[in-house]
Amino acid sequence: MGDKIGKVTEVVGRVTGDREVEAKGRVEQDAADPEGSVEEVSEGEIETERQIVRGDHGDIAPKP
């Protein structure tokens, strides 16, 4: 179930253009364990993923 919640969060972020919400959804999906719960995610993990999301959307140039 945690991976589904993460997917919904990611999609909501993508649709609304909120890169932080989209990144949080991706991190939640990665943190979901097989039983379906989501482990606690850190702000650092979300920030790292947010930078990746921004690069994916062309908001920032990728680092060489």
MOPAC internal coordinates of N, CA, C and O (Angstrom, degrees):
PM7 1SCF
backbone

  N    0.0000 0     0.00 0     0.00 0    0    0    0
  C    1.4395 1     0.00 0     0.00 0    1    0    0
  C    1.5317 1   111.41 1     0.00 0    2    1    0
  O    1.2310 1   120.06 1   144.95 1    3    2    1
  N    1.3354 1   117.50 1   -35.05 1    3    2    1
  C    1.4544 1   120.87 1  -179.94 1    5    3    2
  C    1.5113 1   112.92 1   -60.90 1    6    5    3
  O    1.2310 1   120.81 1   142.60 1    7    6    5
  N    1.3442 1   116.06 1   -37.40 1    7    6    5
  C    1.4582 1   118.31 1   179.11 1    9    7    6
  C    1.5265 1   110.77 1   -68.01 1   10    9    7
  O    1.2310 1   119.94 1   147.59 1   11   10    9
  N    1.3257 1   117.71 1   -32.41 1   11   10    9
  C    1.4690 1   121.17 1   177.98 1   13   11   10
  C    1.5251 1   110.74 1   -69.34 1   14   13   11
  O    1.2310 1   120.58 1   138.73 1   15   14   13
  N    1.3255 1   116.51 1   -41.27 1   15   14   13
  C    1.4660 1   120.37 1   177.03 1   17   15   14
  C    1.5200 1   109.67 1   -62.46 1   18   17   15
  O    1.2310 1   120.74 1   137.66 1   19   18   17
  N    1.3305 1   116.18 1   -42.34 1   19   18   17
  C    1.4563 1   120.36 1   177.38 1   21   19   18
  C    1.5117 1   112.03 1   -61.69 1   22   21   19
  O    1.2310 1   120.21 1   140.28 1   23   22   21
  N    1.3226 1   117.19 1   -39.72 1   23   22   21
  C    1.4664 1   121.30 1   179.42 1   25   23   22
  C    1.5262 1   110.36 1   -65.01 1   26   25   23
  O    1.2310 1   120.68 1   136.16 1   27   26   25
  N    1.3387 1   116.31 1   -43.84 1   27   26   25
  C    1.4627 1   119.97 1   178.18 1   29   27   26
  C    1.5272 1   110.03 1   -62.03 1   30   29   27
  O    1.2310 1   120.30 1   136.19 1   31   30   29
  N    1.3221 1   117.04 1   -43.81 1   31   30   29
  C    1.4640 1   121.12 1   178.76 1   33   31   30
  C    1.5273 1   110.37 1   -60.57 1   34   33   31
  O    1.2310 1   120.53 1   136.72 1   35   34   33
  N    1.3333 1   116.59 1   -43.28 1   35   34   33
  C    1.4633 1   120.54 1   178.78 1   37   35   34
  C    1.5271 1   110.95 1   -60.97 1   38   37   35
  O    1.2310 1   120.26 1   134.13 1   39   38   37
  N    1.3278 1   117.11 1   -45.87 1   39   38   37
  C    1.4644 1   121.09 1  -178.33 1   41   39   38
  C    1.5239 1   110.99 1   -65.39 1   42   41   39
  O    1.2310 1   120.21 1   137.99 1   43   42   41
  N    1.3313 1   117.21 1   -42.01 1   43   42   41
  C    1.4643 1   120.09 1   177.82 1   45   43   42
  C    1.5227 1   109.83 1   -59.55 1   46   45   43
  O    1.2310 1   120.44 1   135.63 1   47   46   45
  N    1.3176 1   116.77 1   -44.37 1   47   46   45
  C    1.4551 1   120.21 1   177.80 1   49   47   46
  C    1.5159 1   112.47 1   -61.68 1   50   49   47
  O    1.2310 1   120.64 1   139.42 1   51   50   49
  N    1.3337 1   116.38 1   -40.58 1   51   50   49
  C    1.4655 1   120.12 1  -179.73 1   53   51   50
  C    1.5231 1   110.40 1   -65.79 1   54   53   51
  O    1.2310 1   120.34 1   135.30 1   55   54   53
  N    1.3355 1   116.95 1   -44.70 1   55   54   53
  C    1.4647 1   121.28 1  -177.27 1   57   55   54
  C    1.5277 1   111.33 1   -66.86 1   58   57   55
  O    1.2310 1   120.47 1   140.96 1   59   58   57
  N    1.3191 1   116.71 1   -39.04 1   59   58   57
  C    1.4674 1   120.17 1  -178.34 1   61   59   58
  C    1.5241 1   113.03 1   -85.60 1   62   61   59
  O    1.2310 1   120.26 1   170.98 1   63   62   61
  N    1.3268 1   117.12 1    -9.02 1   63   62   61
  C    1.4556 1   120.52 1  -179.01 1   65   63   62
  C    1.5140 1   113.23 1    78.90 1   66   65   63
  O    1.2310 1   120.45 1  -165.79 1   67   66   65
  N    1.3354 1   116.75 1    14.21 1   67   66   65
  C    1.4632 1   121.53 1   179.99 1   69   67   66
  C    1.5217 1   108.55 1   -91.29 1   70   69   67
  O    1.2310 1   120.90 1   -80.29 1   71   70   69
  N    1.3266 1   115.89 1    99.71 1   71   70   69
  C    1.4689 1   120.98 1  -174.97 1   73   71   70
  C    1.5266 1   112.25 1   -64.83 1   74   73   71
  O    1.2310 1   120.29 1   147.92 1   75   74   73
  N    1.3294 1   117.06 1   -32.08 1   75   74   73
  C    1.4667 1   119.56 1  -179.94 1   77   75   74
  C    1.5340 1   110.70 1   -67.81 1   78   77   75
  O    1.2310 1   120.08 1   137.79 1   79   78   77
  N    1.3233 1   117.46 1   -42.21 1   79   78   77
  C    1.4676 1   120.74 1   178.11 1   81   79   78
  C    1.5287 1   109.94 1   -65.10 1   82   81   79
  O    1.2310 1   120.56 1   137.21 1   83   82   81
  N    1.3131 1   116.54 1   -42.79 1   83   82   81
  C    1.4636 1   120.64 1   178.06 1   85   83   82
  C    1.5273 1   110.61 1   -60.02 1   86   85   83
  O    1.2310 1   120.83 1   135.63 1   87   86   85
  N    1.3286 1   116.03 1   -44.37 1   87   86   85
  C    1.4611 1   120.45 1   179.15 1   89   87   86
  C    1.5222 1   111.12 1   -64.00 1   90   89   87
  O    1.2310 1   120.37 1   138.41 1   91   90   89
  N    1.3329 1   116.90 1   -41.59 1   91   90   89
  C    1.4638 1   120.38 1   179.05 1   93   91   90
  C    1.5238 1   110.27 1   -60.82 1   94   93   91
  O    1.2310 1   120.16 1   140.15 1   95   94   93
  N    1.3162 1   117.30 1   -39.85 1   95   94   93
  C    1.4611 1   120.73 1   177.59 1   97   95   94
  C    1.5164 1   112.11 1   -62.33 1   98   97   95
  O    1.2310 1   120.72 1   138.78 1   99   98   97
  N    1.3209 1   116.24 1   -41.22 1   99   98   97
  C    1.4694 1   119.65 1   178.21 1  101   99   98
  C    1.5279 1   111.27 1   -63.93 1  102  101   99
  O    1.2310 1   120.72 1   137.23 1  103  102  101
  N    1.3355 1   116.23 1   -42.77 1  103  102  101
  C    1.4631 1   120.55 1  -179.93 1  105  103  102
  C    1.5262 1   109.67 1   -66.22 1  106  105  103
  O    1.2310 1   119.89 1   139.70 1  107  106  105
  N    1.3321 1   117.81 1   -40.30 1  107  106  105
  C    1.4581 1   121.04 1   178.06 1  109  107  106
  C    1.5219 1   111.19 1   -61.32 1  110  109  107
  O    1.2310 1   120.37 1   141.08 1  111  110  109
  N    1.3207 1   116.90 1   -38.92 1  111  110  109
  C    1.4640 1   119.87 1   177.61 1  113  111  110
  C    1.5249 1   110.83 1   -63.70 1  114  113  111
  O    1.2310 1   120.69 1   137.78 1  115  114  113
  N    1.3158 1   116.28 1   -42.22 1  115  114  113
  C    1.4649 1   120.67 1   179.01 1  117  115  114
  C    1.5215 1   111.66 1   -66.14 1  118  117  115
  O    1.2310 1   120.52 1   147.52 1  119  118  117
  N    1.3434 1   116.62 1   -32.48 1  119  118  117
  C    1.4631 1   121.15 1  -176.15 1  121  119  118
  C    1.5279 1   112.77 1   -85.29 1  122  121  119
  O    1.2310 1   119.94 1   168.47 1  123  122  121
  N    1.3227 1   117.73 1   -11.53 1  123  122  121
  C    1.4667 1   120.61 1  -177.92 1  125  123  122
  C    1.5277 1   109.96 1   -65.88 1  126  125  123
  O    1.2310 1   121.27 1   -48.27 1  127  126  125
  N    1.3176 1   115.17 1   131.73 1  127  126  125
  C    1.4549 1   118.79 1   177.59 1  129  127  126
  C    1.5315 1   109.39 1   -91.94 1  130  129  127
  O    1.2310 1   119.89 1   -11.12 1  131  130  129
  N    1.3231 1   117.82 1   168.88 1  131  130  129
  C    1.4673 1   121.13 1  -176.50 1  133  131  130
  C    1.5331 1   114.38 1   -59.01 1  134  133  131
  O    1.2310 1   119.81 1   153.84 1  135  134  133
  N    1.3316 1   117.98 1   -26.16 1  135  134  133
  C    1.4625 1   119.95 1   179.26 1  137  135  134
  C    1.5192 1   112.27 1   -77.23 1  138  137  135
  O    1.2310 1   120.27 1   170.43 1  139  138  137
  N    1.3212 1   117.09 1    -9.57 1  139  138  137
  C    1.4518 1   120.58 1   174.13 1  141  139  138
  C    1.5113 1   115.99 1   102.68 1  142  141  139
  O    1.2310 1   119.39 1   175.23 1  143  142  141
  N    1.3160 1   118.77 1    -4.77 1  143  142  141
  C    1.4565 1   118.64 1   177.98 1  145  143  142
  C    1.5291 1   109.03 1   -88.57 1  146  145  143
  O    1.2310 1   121.21 1   -19.28 1  147  146  145
  N    1.3040 1   115.29 1   160.72 1  147  146  145
  C    1.4609 1   120.73 1  -179.80 1  149  147  146
  C    1.5158 1   108.50 1  -106.11 1  150  149  147
  O    1.2310 1   120.97 1   -51.96 1  151  150  149
  N    1.3279 1   115.74 1   128.04 1  151  150  149
  C    1.4588 1   120.09 1   174.06 1  153  151  150
  C    1.5252 1   108.36 1   -72.61 1  154  153  151
  O    1.2310 1   120.68 1   -21.00 1  155  154  153
  N    1.3091 1   116.30 1   159.00 1  155  154  153
  C    1.4653 1   121.18 1   178.36 1  157  155  154
  C    1.5309 1   109.21 1   -64.29 1  158  157  155
  O    1.2310 1   120.59 1   -44.51 1  159  158  157
  N    1.3219 1   116.47 1   135.49 1  159  158  157
  C    1.4586 1   120.84 1   178.70 1  161  159  158
  C    1.5196 1   108.63 1  -110.32 1  162  161  159
  O    1.2310 1   120.88 1   -35.00 1  163  162  161
  N    1.3233 1   115.92 1   145.00 1  163  162  161
  C    1.4631 1   120.69 1  -177.45 1  165  163  162
  C    1.5227 1   111.17 1   -90.88 1  166  165  163
  O    1.2310 1   121.40 1   -21.58 1  167  166  165
  N    1.3079 1   114.94 1   158.42 1  167  166  165
  C    1.4652 1   121.07 1   176.47 1  169  167  166
  C    1.5252 1   110.76 1   -61.84 1  170  169  167
  O    1.2310 1   120.59 1   145.27 1  171  170  169
  N    1.3325 1   116.47 1   -34.73 1  171  170  169
  C    1.4611 1   120.66 1   178.58 1  173  171  170
  C    1.5152 1   112.24 1   -63.34 1  174  173  171
  O    1.2310 1   120.74 1   138.84 1  175  174  173
  N    1.3305 1   116.20 1   -41.16 1  175  174  173
  C    1.4672 1   120.28 1   177.86 1  177  175  174
  C    1.5260 1   110.46 1   -64.04 1  178  177  175
  O    1.2310 1   120.80 1   138.22 1  179  178  177
  N    1.3186 1   116.07 1   -41.78 1  179  178  177
  C    1.4646 1   120.08 1   179.85 1  181  179  178
  C    1.5238 1   110.26 1   -65.67 1  182  181  179
  O    1.2310 1   120.06 1   137.84 1  183  182  181
  N    1.3301 1   117.49 1   -42.16 1  183  182  181
  C    1.4698 1   120.79 1  -179.81 1  185  183  182
  C    1.5311 1   111.11 1   -63.42 1  186  185  183
  O    1.2310 1   120.50 1   137.59 1  187  186  185
  N    1.3241 1   116.64 1   -42.41 1  187  186  185
  C    1.4636 1   120.63 1   178.00 1  189  187  186
  C    1.5280 1   110.26 1   -61.06 1  190  189  187
  O    1.2310 1   120.60 1   133.88 1  191  190  189
  N    1.3174 1   116.46 1   -46.12 1  191  190  189
  C    1.4701 1   120.23 1   179.79 1  193  191  190
  C    1.5221 1   111.05 1   -67.73 1  194  193  191
  O    1.2310 1   119.97 1   146.57 1  195  194  193
  N    1.3366 1   117.67 1   -33.43 1  195  194  193
  C    1.4685 1   120.86 1   178.48 1  197  195  194
  C    1.5195 1   110.61 1   -61.83 1  198  197  195
  O    1.2310 1   120.56 1   140.30 1  199  198  197
  N    1.3200 1   116.53 1   -39.70 1  199  198  197
  C    1.4611 1   119.67 1   177.38 1  201  199  198
  C    1.5334 1   110.85 1   -63.97 1  202  201  199
  O    1.2310 1   120.64 1   141.65 1  203  202  201
  N    1.3130 1   116.38 1   -38.35 1  203  202  201
  C    1.4722 1   120.69 1   177.69 1  205  203  202
  C    1.5232 1   109.98 1   -65.71 1  206  205  203
  O    1.2310 1   120.41 1   136.05 1  207  206  205
  N    1.3405 1   116.83 1   -43.95 1  207  206  205
  C    1.4661 1   121.59 1   179.24 1  209  207  206
  C    1.5229 1   110.17 1   -61.36 1  210  209  207
  O    1.2310 1   120.74 1   135.10 1  211  210  209
  N    1.3377 1   116.18 1   -44.90 1  211  210  209
  C    1.4685 1   119.23 1   178.82 1  213  211  210
  C    1.5240 1   110.98 1   -60.16 1  214  213  211
  O    1.2310 1   120.07 1   141.03 1  215  214  213
  N    1.3188 1   117.47 1   -38.97 1  215  214  213
  C    1.4543 1   120.98 1   176.81 1  217  215  214
  C    1.5222 1   111.92 1   -66.74 1  218  217  215
  O    1.2310 1   120.76 1   139.80 1  219  218  217
  N    1.3312 1   116.15 1   -40.20 1  219  218  217
  C    1.4723 1   120.69 1   178.49 1  221  219  218
  C    1.5206 1   111.56 1   -60.50 1  222  221  219
  O    1.2310 1   120.57 1   144.49 1  223  222  221
  N    1.3284 1   116.52 1   -35.51 1  223  222  221
  C    1.4677 1   121.42 1  -177.93 1  225  223  222
  C    1.5181 1   112.53 1   -90.61 1  226  225  223
  O    1.2310 1   120.15 1   179.03 1  227  226  225
  N    1.3196 1   117.32 1    -0.97 1  227  226  225
  C    1.4610 1   120.76 1   178.66 1  229  227  226
  C    1.5095 1   113.46 1    78.32 1  230  229  227
  O    1.2310 1   120.21 1  -163.96 1  231  230  229
  N    1.3377 1   117.20 1    16.04 1  231  230  229
  C    1.4591 1   120.37 1   178.17 1  233  231  230
  C    1.5291 1   111.51 1   -69.90 1  234  233  231
  O    1.2310 1   120.81 1   149.38 1  235  234  233
  N    1.3109 1   116.05 1   -30.62 1  235  234  233
  C    1.4684 1   121.78 1   178.19 1  237  235  234
  C    1.5251 1   107.98 1  -136.40 1  238  237  235
  O    1.2310 1   121.59 1   -26.71 1  239  238  237
  N    1.3012 1   114.57 1   153.29 1  239  238  237
  C    1.4683 1   118.90 1   176.94 1  241  239  238
  C    1.5119 1   109.03 1   -75.31 1  242  241  239
  O    1.2310 1   119.72 1   -41.00 1  243  242  241
  N    1.3406 1   118.14 1   139.00 1  243  242  241
  C    1.4663 1   119.68 1   178.11 1  245  243  242
  C    1.5234 1   110.81 1   -64.95 1  246  245  243
  O    1.2310 1   121.08 1   -32.66 1  247  246  245
  N    1.3190 1   115.53 1   147.34 1  247  246  245
  C    1.4635 1   119.52 1   177.70 1  249  247  246
  C    1.5150 1   109.57 1   -75.88 1  250  249  247
  O    1.2310 1   120.49 1   -40.28 1  251  250  249
  N    1.3467 1   116.67 1   139.72 1  251  250  249
  C    1.4721 1   119.76 1  -178.85 1  253  251  250
  C    1.5061 1   113.03 1   -70.15 1  254  253  251
  O    1.2310 1   120.10 1   180.00 1  255  254  253

